[in-house]
């Protein structure tokens, strides 16, 4: 695939100074149509402006120009820049549902177009940006059906592929899942995320989320050897309920070839994690698991993606995992994890030695309240900052189920970092906020400090990350965390480890505090000499 011409994006950025970003695609469409349909290349300004009005009426698009002078300025600038129809697909409208595929991801899709396919469906073709033409050009002997839901892009795509005899462009309704009865050797799709379907539209599909219903629908259009390559939000990999039913349906009825995690933030309109899936006709055997990272060239600022990790799992292993969480897959194949599994040390799950619950939702805070509320911000690297707690004024009996006990382990349920703390009873009752998970251990089996030491270890962190529910922000279920495996040793040995930890931590903190005090005094003395 050709490298992205950064000059195009500079030109589009310049045009945003004339026309607001949300109107730029429509404005460029009108300008290019005028350039094509004006009677003469040197039509006078009045004729060009009249033609723009005609174009707006003909294609039922809004006139996004404030007046004739704005249009003529824009038209002349576009003409001098040499922009073309394909450049409209490079315009980021800023709309979440539009979600253009960046060229860095487009390269991955292009790699999946082989020479042995005879017909390809590209759903919502406008989202594929300039990659779309590269995909079509890669196999000119193939028949392509490209869909769009919008009139503007229908016209744009027709212009782009006007000379292509092997490309058909059709406009379909967003909820028209039966727009064709054809079967395809390859389907490429990026459905809009986060759209909830109406009940009557959803009745024939397992899930109500549009992107998942659309995926299920497209699978029915695969030929005997066909493949669906689609990009979906991370929720498909871990969510329960109907989403889990869909995962099981796909895993049993189709062949999952690839699950690839794309870099967070690779799509400009969303920061959520996204995954690229290759699903084929047939039965799942082994699945390639990949993780990509974003790479930015220091000089050109061009963004590309590079393979970071790769492995594979058998279908039976995937079934044992119970989801498609690739963090969990990579964690379980890690050398540390394998050594842990093969060691002679007895292991238990947290569920064997502890209980857990989510903290309480706290809406009304009161500085004079008698109940302390611990938030994520109060959890420091090694302990809890009790001096900065929020407070709550309520009857203690109403929150009795949430009151923390000495030795409770606190860990964020969401956020950006994994950190743990052992709660020490205060002179006033305390509760954890809803952003925290409380792990209450059976101290006849495991000591809180010992558990914290393990959870903070590389192996403990890897297990917790494996539970993360697939978004850019950490999101862990208090139920899932009970599956973390802990090496269990006699209490006397745990006590020795815990006491050494507490002793060395105290020495470390005192040393840091003394060094900080000494530094502050030195600085003050030096400043007093002025």
C-alpha positions in Angstrom: 0.0 0.0 0.0 1.2 3.5 -0.8 2.2 5.6 2.2 -0.2 8.3 3.3 0.5 11.6 1.7 0.7 13.9 4.7 0.3 16.9 2.3 -3.3 15.9 1.7 -4.1 16.2 5.4 -2.3 19.6 5.5 -4.5 20.7 2.7 -7.7 19.5 4.4 -6.6 21.2 7.6 -6.1 24.5 5.6 -9.7 24.1 4.3 -11.0 23.9 7.8 -10.1 27.5 8.1 -12.7 28.3 5.5 -15.4 25.8 6.3 -16.1 24.2 9.8 -14.8 20.7 10.1 -18.3 19.1 10.4 -19.2 20.6 7.0 -16.0 20.0 5.1 -17.0 16.7 3.5 -20.2 18.3 2.1 -18.4 21.4 1.0 -15.7 19.5 -0.9 -18.4 17.3 -2.5 -20.3 20.4 -3.8 -17.0 22.0 -5.0 -16.0 18.9 -6.9 -19.4 18.4 -8.4 -19.4 22.1 -9.6 -16.0 21.6 -11.1 -17.3 18.6 -13.0 -20.8 19.8 -14.0 -20.1 23.5 -14.7 -20.7 24.3 -18.4 -17.2 25.7 -19.0 -14.0 25.5 -17.0 -13.8 29.3 -17.0 -17.4 30.0 -16.0 -17.9 33.3 -14.4 -18.3 33.4 -10.6 -22.1 33.9 -10.7 -22.5 30.8 -12.9 -20.3 28.8 -10.6 -22.3 29.8 -7.6 -25.6 29.1 -9.3 -24.2 25.7 -10.2 -23.5 25.1 -6.5 -27.1 25.8 -5.7 -28.2 23.4 -8.3 -25.9 20.7 -6.9 -27.4 21.2 -3.4 -30.9 20.7 -4.7 -30.0 17.8 -7.0 -28.3 15.8 -4.3 -30.4 17.0 -1.4 -27.5 18.3 0.6 -27.2 21.3 2.8 -25.7 24.5 1.5 -22.9 24.8 3.9 -21.6 28.1 2.5 -22.7 31.3 4.2 -22.6 33.3 1.0 -21.3 33.4 -2.5 -17.9 34.8 -1.5 -17.3 32.0 0.9 -18.2 29.4 -1.8 -16.0 31.0 -4.4 -13.0 31.3 -2.0 -13.4 27.6 -1.1 -13.9 26.5 -4.7 -10.9 28.4 -6.0 -8.8 27.0 -3.1 -9.9 23.4 -3.8 -9.2 23.9 -7.5 -5.7 25.2 -6.9 -4.9 22.3 -4.5 -5.9 19.6 -6.9 -8.1 17.7 -4.5 -10.1 14.8 -5.8 -13.1 12.5 -4.8 -10.9 10.1 -2.8 -9.9 13.0 -0.5 -13.4 13.3 0.8 -13.0 9.8 2.4 -10.0 11.2 4.3 -12.1 13.8 6.0 -12.7 13.1 9.7 -16.2 14.3 10.3 -15.8 14.1 14.1 -18.9 11.9 14.3 -18.4 8.8 16.4 -20.5 6.6 14.1 -18.4 7.5 11.1 -15.1 6.2 12.5 -12.8 6.2 9.6 -10.2 3.4 9.3 -6.7 5.0 9.5 -4.2 3.9 6.9 -2.2 2.2 9.6 -5.1 -0.2 10.2 -6.0 -0.2 6.5 -2.7 -1.9 5.8 -3.8 -4.9 8.0 -7.0 -5.1 6.0 -5.2 -4.9 2.7 -2.9 -7.8 3.7 -6.1 -9.9 4.1 -7.2 -9.4 0.5 -5.8 -12.5 -1.3 -5.6 -13.3 -5.0 -8.0 -16.3 -4.7 -11.1 -14.4 -3.8 -13.7 -13.8 -6.6 -16.2 -11.6 -4.8 -15.8 -9.1 -1.9 -18.3 -7.1 0.1 -17.1 -3.9 1.7 -19.6 -2.7 4.2 -19.8 1.1 4.8 -17.1 1.7 2.2 -16.6 5.4 3.0 -15.0 4.4 6.4 -12.1 2.8 4.6 -10.6 6.2 3.6 -8.0 6.2 0.9 -7.3 2.5 1.7 -10.5 1.6 -0.1 -9.0 2.2 -3.6 -5.9 0.2 -2.6 -8.0 -2.7 -1.6 -10.0 -2.7 -4.8 -6.8 -2.3 -6.9 -5.1 -5.2 -5.2 -7.3 -7.8 -7.0 -8.7 -6.3 -10.2 -10.1 -9.7 -11.3 -12.5 -9.7 -8.3 -16.0 -8.4 -8.2 -16.6 -5.8 -5.4 -19.9 -4.8 -3.8 -19.4 -1.6 -1.7 -22.3 -0.3 0.4 -23.0 3.0 2.1 -25.9 4.4 4.1 -25.5 8.0 3.1 -26.5 9.8 -0.2 -23.3 11.9 -0.2 -21.0 9.0 0.1 -23.0 7.0 -2.5 -22.3 9.7 -5.0 -18.6 10.0 -3.9 -18.0 6.3 -4.2 -19.7 6.2 -7.7 -17.3 9.0 -8.8 -14.2 7.2 -7.4 -15.0 3.9 -9.1 -16.7 5.3 -12.3 -14.2 3.6 -14.5 -14.3 0.3 -12.7 -16.4 -2.4 -14.3 -15.9 -4.8 -11.4 -17.2 -2.5 -8.7 -20.9 -2.0 -7.7 -21.9 0.7 -5.3 -25.3 0.5 -3.5 -26.9 2.6 -0.9 -28.7 0.6 1.9 -30.6 1.5 5.0 -28.7 1.2 8.3 -31.1 -1.4 9.5 -31.4 -3.2 6.2 -29.6 -6.5 7.1 -31.1 -8.3 4.0 -29.8 -5.9 1.3 -28.4 -8.8 -0.7 -28.7 -12.6 -0.9 -25.2 -13.0 -2.3 -22.4 -15.1 -0.6 -19.0 -13.6 -0.5 -15.4 -14.9 -0.3 -14.4 -11.9 1.8 -16.3 -9.3 3.8 -14.7 -6.2 5.3 -16.6 -4.3 7.9 -16.3 -1.5 10.5 -19.8 -1.2 11.9 -20.8 1.9 14.0 -20.3 1.3 17.7 -22.7 1.9 20.6 -25.9 1.9 18.7 -28.9 0.1 20.3 -31.4 -1.5 18.0 -35.1 -1.4 18.4 -36.7 -4.6 19.7 -38.4 -5.4 16.4 -35.1 -4.9 14.5 -33.3 -7.1 17.0 -35.7 -10.1 17.1 -33.7 -12.2 14.6 -30.3 -11.6 16.3 -28.7 -12.7 19.5 -27.5 -9.2 20.6 -29.2 -5.8 20.6 -26.0 -3.9 20.0 -25.9 -2.9 16.3 -22.2 -3.8 15.7 -22.8 -7.3 17.1 -26.1 -7.9 15.2 -24.4 -6.6 12.0 -21.5 -9.0 12.6 -23.9 -11.9 13.0 -25.8 -10.9 9.9 -22.6 -10.7 7.8 -21.5 -14.2 8.8 -24.6 -15.6 7.1 -23.3 -14.1 3.8 -20.0 -16.0 3.8 -19.4 -18.4 1.0 -18.2 -22.0 1.7 -14.6 -20.7 2.0 -15.5 -17.1 2.9 -13.9 -14.9 5.6 -15.3 -11.9 7.5 -12.7 -9.4 8.6 -14.2 -6.9 11.0 -13.3 -4.5 13.7 -15.3 -4.5 17.0 -15.1 -2.9 20.4 -13.4 -4.8 23.2 -16.8 -5.6 24.8 -17.2 -8.6 22.5 -14.2 -10.3 24.1 -15.4 -10.3 27.7 -19.0 -9.2 28.2 -21.5 -11.8 29.6 -25.2 -12.4 28.9 -26.2 -12.1 25.2 -22.7 -11.1 24.2 -21.3 -14.3 25.7 -24.0 -16.3 23.8 -22.8 -14.7 20.5 -19.2 -15.6 21.3 -20.2 -19.2 21.9 -22.3 -19.2 18.7 -19.4 -17.9 16.6 -16.9 -20.3 18.3 -19.1 -23.4 17.6 -20.5 -22.5 14.2 -17.6 -20.7 12.5 -13.8 -20.8 12.4 -12.1 -18.0 14.4 -8.8 -17.5 12.7 -7.6 -14.3 14.3 -8.2 -12.1 17.3 -5.9 -9.0 17.2 -5.9 -6.2 19.7 -5.4 -2.8 18.0 -3.7 0.1 19.8 -5.9 2.2 22.0 -6.8 5.6 20.5 -5.9 4.4 16.9 -9.4 5.7 15.9 -9.7 9.4 16.2 -13.3 9.4 17.4 -12.9 7.0 20.2 -10.3 5.9 22.8 -11.8 2.5 23.6 -10.0 -0.6 22.8 -10.8 -2.3 19.5 -10.1 -5.7 18.1 -9.7 -7.0 14.5 -11.3 -10.4 14.0 -10.9 -12.8 11.1 -13.8 -15.3 11.2 -14.2 -17.9 8.4 -16.6 -20.6 7.4 -15.7 -23.9 9.0 -14.9 -25.0 12.6 -12.5 -23.3 15.0 -9.2 -25.2 15.4 -6.4 -23.0 16.5 -6.7 -19.2 16.8 -3.9 -16.7 16.1 -3.7 -14.1 18.9 -2.0 -10.8 18.2 -1.3 -7.5 19.9 -0.3 -4.4 17.9 1.3 -1.2 19.2 1.2 2.3 17.7 4.5 3.7 16.3 4.9 7.4 15.4 7.7 8.5 13.1 9.7 11.2 14.9 10.3 13.2 11.7 7.2 12.8 9.6 4.8 12.2 12.5 3.2 9.4 10.4 1.4 6.8 12.5 1.9 3.1 11.8 1.2 0.0 13.8 3.6 -2.7 14.6 3.2 -6.3 15.8 4.1 -6.4 19.5 3.1 -9.9 20.6 1.8 -13.0 18.8 0.8 -16.5 20.0 -2.0 -19.0 19.3 -4.5 -21.0 21.3 -6.4 -24.2 20.5 -10.1 -24.0 20.5 -10.3 -26.2 23.6 -8.1 -23.7 25.4 -10.3 -20.8 24.3 -13.4 -22.6 25.6 -11.6 -23.2 29.0 -10.9 -19.5 29.2 -14.6 -18.7 28.9 -14.0 -15.5 26.9 -11.7 -14.0 24.3 -9.6 -11.8 26.7 -6.2 -11.8 25.1 -4.5 -10.2 28.1 -5.5 -13.4 30.0 -4.2 -15.6 27.1 -0.8 -13.8 27.0 -0.6 -13.8 30.8 -1.2 -17.6 31.0 1.5 -18.3 28.4 4.0 -16.1 30.1 7.2 -17.8 31.3 6.6 -16.6 34.9 3.1 -18.0 34.8 4.3 -21.3 33.4 7.0 -21.6 36.1 4.3 -20.8 38.7 2.0 -23.5 37.4 4.8 -26.1 37.3 6.2 -25.3 40.7 5.5 -27.6 43.7 4.1 -24.7 45.8 0.4 -25.2 46.7 -1.9 -22.8 45.0 -5.4 -21.6 45.9 -7.7 -19.1 44.3 -8.8 -16.0 46.2 -12.3 -17.6 46.3 -10.8 -20.3 48.5 -9.4 -18.0 51.1 -11.4 -14.7 50.8 -14.6 -12.9 49.9 -14.9 -9.7 47.9 -17.4 -6.9 47.4 -17.6 -3.6 45.5 -17.5 -0.4 47.5 -20.5 1.8 48.1 -21.7 4.6 45.8 -21.4 7.9 47.6 -23.3 10.9 46.3 -23.5 13.3 49.2 -20.2 14.2 51.0 -20.0 16.0 54.3 -16.7 17.4 55.7 -18.1 17.0 59.2 -19.4 13.5 58.6 -18.4 10.7 61.0 -17.8 8.1 58.2 -14.5 8.1 56.3 -14.7 7.3 52.6 -11.6 5.9 50.9 -11.3 6.7 47.2 -8.7 5.6 44.6 -6.8 8.8 45.1 -6.3 7.9 48.8 -4.4 4.7 47.9 -0.7 5.5 47.6 2.1 3.2 46.5 2.3 1.3 49.8 -0.5 2.4 52.1 -3.6 4.7 52.5 -3.5 8.4 53.1 -6.2 8.6 55.8 -5.7 12.4 56.3 -7.2 13.2 52.9 -10.4 11.0 53.1 -13.8 12.3 52.1 -16.5 12.0 54.8 -20.1 10.9 54.9 -22.8 11.9 57.3 -25.2 9.0 57.6 -26.6 6.5 60.1 -23.9 3.8 60.5 -26.6 1.1 60.5 -27.4 2.0 56.8 -23.9 1.2 55.7 -23.0 -1.6 58.1 -22.4 -4.1 55.2 -19.7 -1.8 53.8 -17.8 -0.9 56.9 -14.1 -1.9 56.4 -12.4 -4.3 58.8 -8.8 -4.4 59.8 -6.7 -6.2 57.1 -9.2 -5.6 54.2 -7.3 -5.4 50.9 -8.4 -2.5 48.6 -7.8 -2.5 44.9 -9.2 -0.2 42.2 -12.0 -1.6 40.1 -11.3 1.0 37.4 -8.7 3.5 36.6 -5.3 3.6 34.9 -3.0 1.7 37.4 -3.1 -1.4 39.5 -2.3 -0.7 43.2 -3.3 -2.3 46.4 -3.4 -1.3 50.1 -4.1 -3.0 53.4 -6.7 -1.1 55.5 -5.8 -0.5 59.1 -8.7 0.2 61.4 -9.2 3.9 62.4 -10.8 5.7 65.3 -13.8 6.2 63.1 -15.6 3.8 60.7 -14.6 3.8 57.1 -16.0 2.5 53.8 -14.6 2.2 50.3 -16.1 4.1 47.4 -17.7 2.2 44.5 -14.5 2.5 42.4 -12.7 0.1 44.8 -12.9 -3.6 45.3 -12.7 -4.9 48.9 -11.0 -8.3 49.4 -11.6 -9.7 52.9 -9.3 -12.6 53.7 -9.7 -15.4 56.1 -6.7 -14.6 58.3 -6.6 -18.1 59.5 -5.5 -19.1 56.0 -3.7 -16.1 54.6 -2.3 -12.8 56.0 -3.3 -9.5 54.4 0.3 -8.3 54.0 1.3 -11.5 52.4 -1.5 -11.2 49.9 -0.6 -7.6 49.1 3.0 -8.6 48.5 1.9 -11.2 46.0 -0.7 -9.0 44.3 2.0 -6.3 43.8 4.4 -8.9 42.3 4.9 -9.2 38.5 3.0 -12.5 38.6 0.1 -11.0 40.6 -0.1 -7.9 38.4 -0.2 -10.1 35.2 -3.1 -12.1 36.6 -5.0 -8.9 37.5 -4.3 -7.4 34.1 -5.6 -10.7 32.6 -9.0 -9.9 34.2 -9.2 -6.4 32.8 -12.3 -6.1 30.8 -10.8 -4.8 27.6 -11.0 -1.0 27.7 -8.3 1.6 27.8 -9.2 2.2 31.4 -8.9 -0.7 33.8 -12.3 -2.2 34.6 -12.2 -5.3 36.9 -15.2 -7.2 38.3 -15.1 -8.0 42.1 -16.3 -11.5 41.1 -13.6 -12.1 38.5 -10.8 -11.1 40.8 -11.7 -14.1 43.0 -10.2 -16.4 40.3 -6.6 -15.0 40.9 -4.4 -17.9 42.0 -2.2 -17.4 45.1 0.7 -19.5 46.3 -0.2 -20.7 49.8 2.4 -21.4 52.4 2.1 -22.1 56.2 1.0 -19.1 58.3 4.3 -19.0 60.2 6.2 -18.5 56.9 3.6 -15.9 55.8 4.2 -14.1 59.1 7.9 -14.0 58.7 7.5 -12.5 55.1 4.9 -10.0 56.3 6.9 -8.8 59.3 10.1 -8.4 57.2 8.0 -6.4 54.7 6.5 -4.2 57.3 9.9 -3.6 59.0 11.7 -2.7 55.7 8.8 -0.6 54.5 8.9 1.4 57.8 12.7 1.9 57.4 12.3 3.0 53.8 9.5 5.5 54.6 11.4 6.9 57.6 14.6 7.2 55.5 12.7 9.0 52.7 11.0 11.3 55.2 14.3 12.2 57.0 16.0 12.8 53.7 13.2 15.1 52.5 13.3 17.0 55.8 17.0 17.5 55.6 16.7 18.7 52.0 14.0 21.2 52.8 16.2 22.5 55.7 19.2 22.9 53.5 17.2 24.7 50.8 15.7 27.0 53.5 19.2 27.8 55.0 20.6 28.6 51.5 17.7 30.8 50.6 18.1 32.7 54.0 21.6 33.8 52.9 20.1 36.2 50.3 
